[in-house]
Amino acid sequence: MMNRYLAVAIVMAAPALLAAQSPITAESVKFGEPTRVAGIDTGRMKGQPSRLAWSPDGKQLYVQMMDGQFAKRQEAKYSHHLFAVDGGKKQDARAEPEWLSAYWTVKSDRASPDSPEFKIDLKSELRKERTVSAPMGGDLARGGGVGGDGGTASAGDALSAAYNQQGVPVNTMLLHGEVVGEFVNSVIVPGLTFGWGPKGSHAIAYSANKSGRVVVMDANGRKQEVPGSKDALLPAWSPDGSKLAWLEKDGRKNYVLQVATVTR
């Protein structure tokens, strides 16, 4: 009798398991309209978002806030918050959930959980960036030239601007030639700008470098944006791959916890 019940349970669960394990094709995937789950006030919760993860049952979202710098994580202070996906009810916790470590290891790894070849490349360079002390009011700052051949900026403006440019370290993460994370004058923070899909999905979600839109890429490098997404941070897949969550910047200090459905 017990074996019969187990067999029935496995059969009923099989469609969901198969759906979760089937590879995603970016060209055919469809997204639901982003839905607001909750607001994040960094003034009240103190710090900046550093981690976003789904509970194993897909009913809660964990948000970790860090009061400090990513380059000095060991010195930072952390707070831990759980939000119900349905309704957004907030629950504060004393520590990160036990299941976070396993989820975050997959989400933030350099390679896909499906294939070591589907892997993020790292590039480091010194990029010339103009400092805040550059002549903001001069013609050069507005795109003017130098000298008497049609340019309007003086040689003094040009020299001043040159002195106020410096080499800034830039760390870039690339996948199929696309930027999935860029850190200017900052350490690389794995998982901050991207999140691998669950094993079997052969996909990744990342925040587009310029627009901040959430983009899903499959193993062949094909891409599709999540409509309505913008200024996104910490994209994270639900365990069964049926939903995507992210934090959307909302003004200077606030974020909105967003969720969109994913249909294959």
C-alpha positions as a Python dict, from the first residue, in 0.01 Angstrom:
ca = {
    (1, 'M'): (0, 0, 0),
    (2, 'M'): (278, 242, 94),
    (3, 'N'): (463, 169, -230),
    (4, 'R'): (149, 246, -429),
    (5, 'Y'): (111, 584, -257),
    (6, 'L'): (477, 663, -326),
    (7, 'A'): (435, 570, -691),
    (8, 'V'): (131, 795, -725),
    (9, 'A'): (315, 1083, -556),
    (10, 'I'): (613, 1045, -790),
    (11, 'V'): (388, 1041, -1097),
    (12, 'M'): (206, 1354, -981),
    (13, 'A'): (533, 1534, -912),
    (14, 'A'): (700, 1427, -1238),
    (15, 'P'): (563, 1707, -1462),
    (16, 'A'): (690, 1973, -1224),
    (17, 'L'): (1030, 1806, -1197),
    (18, 'L'): (1060, 1771, -1571),
    (19, 'A'): (964, 2135, -1622),
    (20, 'A'): (1225, 2245, -1372),
    (21, 'Q'): (1495, 2037, -1539),
    (22, 'S'): (1423, 2121, -1902),
    (23, 'P'): (1673, 2365, -2061),
    (24, 'I'): (1555, 2719, -2118),
    (25, 'T'): (1557, 2859, -2470),
    (26, 'A'): (1575, 3237, -2459),
    (27, 'E'): (1384, 3278, -2785),
    (28, 'S'): (1075, 3096, -2658),
    (29, 'V'): (1068, 3185, -2288),
    (30, 'K'): (791, 3420, -2173),
    (31, 'F'): (780, 3647, -1870),
    (32, 'G'): (492, 3772, -1662),
    (33, 'E'): (461, 4135, -1563),
    (34, 'P'): (689, 4219, -1267),
    (35, 'T'): (499, 4219, -937),
    (36, 'R'): (599, 4417, -633),
    (37, 'V'): (651, 4197, -326),
    (38, 'A'): (782, 4454, -77),
    (39, 'G'): (977, 4775, -38),
    (40, 'I'): (1331, 4793, 103),
    (41, 'D'): (1418, 5110, 296),
    (42, 'T'): (1797, 5117, 338),
    (43, 'G'): (1764, 5391, 597),
    (44, 'R'): (1556, 5175, 829),
    (45, 'M'): (1716, 4843, 742),
    (46, 'K'): (2064, 5002, 736),
    (47, 'G'): (2321, 4934, 471),
    (48, 'Q'): (2301, 4803, 117),
    (49, 'P'): (2153, 4481, -23),
    (50, 'S'): (2422, 4214, -47),
    (51, 'R'): (2230, 3889, -104),
    (52, 'L'): (1892, 3776, -234),
    (53, 'A'): (1782, 3411, -225),
    (54, 'W'): (1475, 3188, -247),
    (55, 'S'): (1373, 2940, 20),
    (56, 'P'): (1371, 2575, -96),
    (57, 'D'): (989, 2571, -107),
    (58, 'G'): (976, 2895, -309),
    (59, 'K'): (750, 3067, -54),
    (60, 'Q'): (1001, 3313, 95),
    (61, 'L'): (1269, 3549, -26),
    (62, 'Y'): (1571, 3623, 191),
    (63, 'V'): (1734, 3967, 176),
    (64, 'Q'): (2067, 4031, 343),
    (65, 'M'): (2163, 4391, 419),
    (66, 'M'): (2528, 4484, 469),
    (67, 'D'): (2637, 4789, 666),
    (68, 'G'): (2990, 4828, 534),
    (69, 'Q'): (3198, 4776, 221),
    (70, 'F'): (3219, 4470, 0),
    (71, 'A'): (3598, 4495, 6),
    (72, 'K'): (3583, 4460, 385),
    (73, 'R'): (3301, 4212, 428),
    (74, 'Q'): (3448, 4064, 745),
    (75, 'E'): (3427, 4401, 917),
    (76, 'A'): (3071, 4475, 802),
    (77, 'K'): (2753, 4434, 1004),
    (78, 'Y'): (2463, 4234, 861),
    (79, 'S'): (2089, 4215, 908),
    (80, 'H'): (1867, 3935, 781),
    (81, 'H'): (1512, 3962, 651),
    (82, 'L'): (1259, 3717, 510),
    (83, 'F'): (967, 3821, 290),
    (84, 'A'): (666, 3610, 198),
    (85, 'V'): (644, 3591, -181),
    (86, 'D'): (267, 3599, -150),
    (87, 'G'): (181, 3926, 24),
    (88, 'G'): (529, 4047, 118),
    (89, 'K'): (498, 3995, 495),
    (90, 'K'): (838, 4072, 650),
    (91, 'Q'): (1009, 3865, 917),
    (92, 'D'): (1344, 3966, 1068),
    (93, 'A'): (1594, 3695, 1158),
    (94, 'R'): (1900, 3681, 1379),
    (95, 'A'): (2111, 3498, 1123),
    (96, 'E'): (2102, 3383, 764),
    (97, 'P'): (1887, 3073, 698),
    (98, 'E'): (2053, 2732, 692),
    (99, 'W'): (1960, 2684, 328),
    (100, 'L'): (2126, 3006, 209),
    (101, 'S'): (2476, 2866, 167),
    (102, 'A'): (2374, 2595, -81),
    (103, 'Y'): (2154, 2834, -280),
    (104, 'W'): (2416, 3110, -293),
    (105, 'T'): (2693, 2872, -397),
    (106, 'V'): (2499, 2783, -712),
    (107, 'K'): (2368, 3134, -780),
    (108, 'S'): (2703, 3312, -759),
    (109, 'D'): (2944, 3053, -900),
    (110, 'R'): (3162, 3142, -1194),
    (111, 'A'): (3029, 2845, -1395),
    (112, 'S'): (2682, 2711, -1464),
    (113, 'P'): (2571, 2419, -1245),
    (114, 'D'): (2500, 2235, -1572),
    (115, 'S'): (2832, 2272, -1754),
    (116, 'P'): (3183, 2391, -1662),
    (117, 'E'): (3215, 2525, -2020),
    (118, 'F'): (2927, 2770, -1965),
    (119, 'K'): (3153, 2994, -1763),
    (120, 'I'): (3205, 3362, -1690),
    (121, 'D'): (3530, 3516, -1814),
    (122, 'L'): (3705, 3781, -1606),
    (123, 'K'): (3879, 4089, -1742),
    (124, 'S'): (4073, 4352, -1547),
    (125, 'E'): (4199, 4680, -1684),
    (126, 'L'): (4291, 5035, -1595),
    (127, 'R'): (4042, 5274, -1751),
    (128, 'K'): (4087, 5647, -1781),
    (129, 'E'): (3817, 5818, -1578),
    (130, 'R'): (3775, 6190, -1519),
    (131, 'T'): (3771, 6280, -1151),
    (132, 'V'): (3512, 6509, -991),
    (133, 'S'): (3770, 6790, -987),
    (134, 'A'): (3768, 6814, -1368),
    (135, 'P'): (3658, 7158, -1500),
    (136, 'M'): (3282, 7102, -1490),
    (137, 'G'): (3199, 7447, -1626),
    (138, 'G'): (3460, 7464, -1903),
    (139, 'D'): (3389, 7411, -2268),
    (140, 'L'): (3597, 7094, -2267),
    (141, 'A'): (3356, 6935, -2021),
    (142, 'R'): (3076, 7004, -2269),
    (143, 'G'): (3261, 6846, -2561),
    (144, 'G'): (3446, 7153, -2699),
    (145, 'G'): (3777, 7128, -2882),
    (146, 'V'): (4111, 7296, -2824),
    (147, 'G'): (4280, 7574, -3023),
    (148, 'G'): (4178, 7798, -3308),
    (149, 'D'): (4056, 7531, -3553),
    (150, 'G'): (3694, 7554, -3451),
    (151, 'G'): (3746, 7446, -3091),
    (152, 'T'): (3639, 7674, -2808),
    (153, 'A'): (3822, 7540, -2502),
    (154, 'S'): (4150, 7693, -2399),
    (155, 'A'): (4476, 7501, -2372),
    (156, 'G'): (4456, 7561, -1999),
    (157, 'D'): (4121, 7380, -1983),
    (158, 'A'): (4267, 7085, -2175),
    (159, 'L'): (4574, 7061, -1952),
    (160, 'S'): (4359, 7082, -1640),
    (161, 'A'): (4131, 6806, -1764),
    (162, 'A'): (4428, 6583, -1851),
    (163, 'Y'): (4568, 6621, -1503),
    (164, 'N'): (4230, 6531, -1357),
    (165, 'Q'): (4210, 6201, -1539),
    (166, 'Q'): (4340, 5892, -1369),
    (167, 'G'): (4361, 5520, -1425),
    (168, 'V'): (4076, 5347, -1243),
    (169, 'P'): (4073, 4968, -1200),
    (170, 'V'): (3776, 4808, -1376),
    (171, 'N'): (3681, 4443, -1328),
    (172, 'T'): (3445, 4303, -1590),
    (173, 'M'): (3259, 3971, -1607),
    (174, 'L'): (3184, 3847, -1959),
    (175, 'L'): (2968, 3561, -2085),
    (176, 'H'): (2938, 3490, -2458),
    (177, 'G'): (3086, 3838, -2507),
    (178, 'E'): (2814, 4008, -2301),
    (179, 'V'): (2891, 4209, -1986),
    (180, 'V'): (2715, 4039, -1696),
    (181, 'G'): (2888, 4248, -1431),
    (182, 'E'): (3117, 4549, -1418),
    (183, 'F'): (3287, 4682, -1106),
    (184, 'V'): (3459, 5019, -1135),
    (185, 'N'): (3715, 5090, -863),
    (186, 'S'): (3561, 4805, -665),
    (187, 'V'): (3617, 4438, -593),
    (188, 'I'): (3414, 4181, -785),
    (189, 'V'): (3105, 4075, -592),
    (190, 'P'): (2988, 3733, -720),
    (191, 'G'): (2611, 3709, -757),
    (192, 'L'): (2546, 4082, -721),
    (193, 'T'): (2471, 4138, -1091),
    (194, 'F'): (2385, 3783, -1203),
    (195, 'G'): (2229, 3457, -1091),
    (196, 'W'): (2258, 3111, -1246),
    (197, 'G'): (1935, 2923, -1301),
    (198, 'P'): (1869, 2596, -1116),
    (199, 'K'): (2041, 2283, -1242),
    (200, 'G'): (1884, 2168, -1564),
    (201, 'S'): (1783, 2516, -1682),
    (202, 'H'): (2111, 2589, -1866),
    (203, 'A'): (2042, 2961, -1818),
    (204, 'I'): (2156, 3271, -1637),
    (205, 'A'): (1984, 3599, -1546),
    (206, 'Y'): (2183, 3919, -1521),
    (207, 'S'): (2143, 4294, -1496),
    (208, 'A'): (2226, 4464, -1826),
    (209, 'N'): (2526, 4692, -1784),
    (210, 'K'): (2371, 5013, -1918),
    (211, 'S'): (1996, 4983, -1869),
    (212, 'G'): (1988, 4763, -1560),
    (213, 'R'): (1716, 4550, -1721),
    (214, 'V'): (1701, 4183, -1626),
    (215, 'V'): (1823, 3968, -1914),
    (216, 'V'): (1799, 3590, -1946),
    (217, 'M'): (2067, 3415, -2151),
    (218, 'D'): (2065, 3049, -2252),
    (219, 'A'): (2366, 2822, -2304),
    (220, 'N'): (2392, 2926, -2671),
    (221, 'G'): (2423, 3294, -2583),
    (222, 'R'): (2074, 3388, -2699),
    (223, 'K'): (1910, 3655, -2484),
    (224, 'Q'): (1575, 3804, -2392),
    (225, 'E'): (1496, 4095, -2159),
    (226, 'V'): (1231, 4077, -1889),
    (227, 'P'): (977, 4344, -1993),
    (228, 'G'): (924, 4615, -1735),
    (229, 'S'): (1247, 4549, -1548),
    (230, 'K'): (1502, 4825, -1482),
    (231, 'D'): (1781, 4926, -1243),
    (232, 'A'): (1799, 4565, -1125),
    (233, 'L'): (2028, 4412, -867),
    (234, 'L'): (2074, 4055, -737),
    (235, 'P'): (1862, 3862, -991),
    (236, 'A'): (1766, 3527, -838),
    (237, 'W'): (1580, 3221, -971),
    (238, 'S'): (1322, 3026, -775),
    (239, 'P'): (1430, 2664, -709),
    (240, 'D'): (1199, 2528, -981),
    (241, 'G'): (1296, 2797, -1233),
    (242, 'S'): (937, 2925, -1264),
    (243, 'K'): (1005, 3272, -1120),
    (244, 'L'): (1271, 3542, -1117),
    (245, 'A'): (1322, 3788, -832),
    (246, 'W'): (1538, 4099, -816),
    (247, 'L'): (1577, 4427, -632),
    (248, 'E'): (1490, 4738, -831),
    (249, 'K'): (1644, 5071, -735),
    (250, 'D'): (1377, 5317, -627),
    (251, 'G'): (1525, 5660, -565),
    (252, 'R'): (1849, 5718, -373),
    (253, 'K'): (1790, 5494, -73),
    (254, 'N'): (1508, 5253, -150),
    (255, 'Y'): (1459, 4931, -344),
    (256, 'V'): (1155, 4735, -456),
    (257, 'L'): (1156, 4356, -432),
    (258, 'Q'): (1014, 4238, -765),
    (259, 'V'): (908, 3895, -895),
    (260, 'A'): (816, 3785, -1248),
    (261, 'T'): (693, 3446, -1366),
    (262, 'V'): (893, 3249, -1622),
    (263, 'T'): (712, 3027, -1872),
    (264, 'R'): (900, 2800, -2111),
}
